[in-house]
Amino acid sequence: MSDSSTIDSQGQLLTNDGVPLKESLRKSLRRTKIRSSLLLLPPLLFLLIMFVTPIGSLLSRSVDDISINTVFPQTFAQYELWEDKSIIPSEEMFAAVINDIRVTHKLENSEGKNIGKNLLGKAGTRMTYEYSGWRSLLLKTVKSAIKVNKRSKEEIKPYTWEAPYKEKMIKRDKRWGKIEFWQSLGAMKDPYTMGYYLNAVDLRYDANKNVIEKEEYLKIYKTIWMRTLQVSLMVTIFCLLLAYPVSYLLATLPMRTSNLLMICVLMPFWTSLLVRIVAWMIMLQQNGVVNDTLLTVLPCIYEGPINLPFFGETNIDLCFSDEDRIPMMYNFTGTIIVMTQVLLPFMILPIYSVMKGIPPSYMKAAQNLGATPTRAFIRVYMPQSVPGIGAGCILVFIVAIGYYITPELVGGKDGLMIGNFVAREMQQTLNWGLAAAMGAILLAAVLTLYWAYDRLIGIDNLKMG
C-alpha cells in the first residue's frame, strides 16, 4: 500500500515534490512530445526546403502566364472583343498594343529604377514561344511607340506616333498585317494556362483557344516521349536479365567469393560517372575496342558464290571486315549499352538483398518432395525474390526515365531523351514554363508507376534490403 504521506486530502497520489502524480505525468508527456517535435523539425525543414518548395515552384511555373497579362492588359481585353479572328483586328486592338507598350515602358520599382524595358523584353520572349518572330517585332515597335517629339515646346513632350496606329504599325513592320501573329495571342490571354503542357505533347491552342495538333514539321515531343519510355523499359529489362543471375551467384556462393564479386559490383560507384562514359565512348567508337575485337575474333566463314535452291547462284559474304564495323556511338544503341552498364548495380543490390534472406532449405525441401532443381527454382525460389525484382525495376526505371548526361554524350540525335530537352529549354531557349511542364509530366509518370506497382504487387512487398 502507498504511504499516507503521498496522498493529499482529495485522495490524489503525489510525487516527492508534492505535485499530483497525474499532473506530473502530463507535464512529462508534454516535454517528451516537444523534444520529439524538435528532433523532427530539422528533417522536416530540409524536406520542405529541398523537395516540397521546388516541386511547388515547378508546378506553378508550368501554368503561370501572369507576366504577359500584366504587360498587355488592354490588348487582351480587346482580344476578347475581337469577333472575326480570320481577319486583321480593328484600330482599337492596335491602339491597345501601343497604349500597353507606353504604360509598361514607364513602370518603375520601389527604388525608382525603370523595370518596364525588362518586362517588355520578357513579354516578347514569352510571345515568341507561341509564334516565332514576336520578340523582334515587339522590340522594333517599342522604339517607335515611345519616341517623343523633342521639338515640341510643351512641358510633357508628345509622342511622335499619334492615332490612328494601324497603318503606321503595318508600315513600320509588315508582320503586324499577318493574321498568325494576332491569332497567337489567344493562347496567352489568361493568367493561367495549360499551353505549356499541350506544347509538351505536340498540341497547341488556336485563336479561339481550342486544342489542336501542331503542324507536322513542329511535332517532336511525342517522338521524344516514346523514345524515353522505350529506352527506360529496355534498360530496365536488360538490367534485370543481367542482374538476376549475378544476384543469385552473390547470394549462393561462399562468403569469400561472394565478397569479391560484390566488390566488382560496387566498384562503379567509386569511379566518376563521366570517366565511365568516356571509357565507353572509346570502346564503342567505329575504331574502338569492341569493333576491333569482333574483327579479330569472328572468323571468315565463307565468301563467294554458292548455288541455292530456287535462287540459283548467289554471292555469300560471311566475313566480318572493316566495312562491317557496327556503329554503336552517337545513336540509340550506344545509349542503351551505356545506360545498362551504369544502372546495373541499382538492379543487383535490391535483388541480392532479398535473395540473401531466402533460406536455402526451401530449395532442398522442394527437391526432397520430388521437384526437379529447375521446377524448384521457378516455383519456390523465384516468387520469393519478386519484392527485390520490383524494387530494382522501379529504381532503375525511375532513374532511367530522367537520365541526362549519358544520352547527351553518347546518344547523338537518335538517342536523346526528354531530360535532354528539359535541359535545352532551361539553358538555351529559356522557356522555363515548358521545361517545368515536361518535368511535371515526368513526375506524374513516376507517381503513376508507383501507384500501379502498389495496386498490382503492393508497396508492403517492396524491399530494398
ABEGO torsion letter per residue (X at the ends): XBBAAABBAAGBBBBAAGBBAAAAAAAAAAAAAAAAAAAAAAAAAAAAAAAAAAAAAAAAAAABAAAAAAABAAAAAAAAABABAABBBBAAAAAAAAAAAAAAAABBBAAGBBAAAAAAAAAAAAAAAABBGAAAAAAAAAAAAABBBAABABABBBBABBOBAAAAAAAABAAAABAAAAAAAAAAABABBAAAAAAAAGBBBBAAGBBBBBBAAABAAAAAAAAAAAAAAAAAAAAAAAAAAAAAAAAABBAAAAAAAAAAAAAAAABBAAAAAAAAAAAABAABAAAAAAAAABBBABBEBBBBBGAEBBBBBABBBAAABBBABGBAAAAAAAAAAAAAAAAAAAAAAAAAABBAAAAAAAAAAGBBAAAAAAAAAAAAAAAAAAAAAAAAAAAAAABAAAAAAAAEAAABBAAAAAAAAAAAAGBAAAAAAAAAAAAAAAAAAAAAAAAAAEAAABBAX
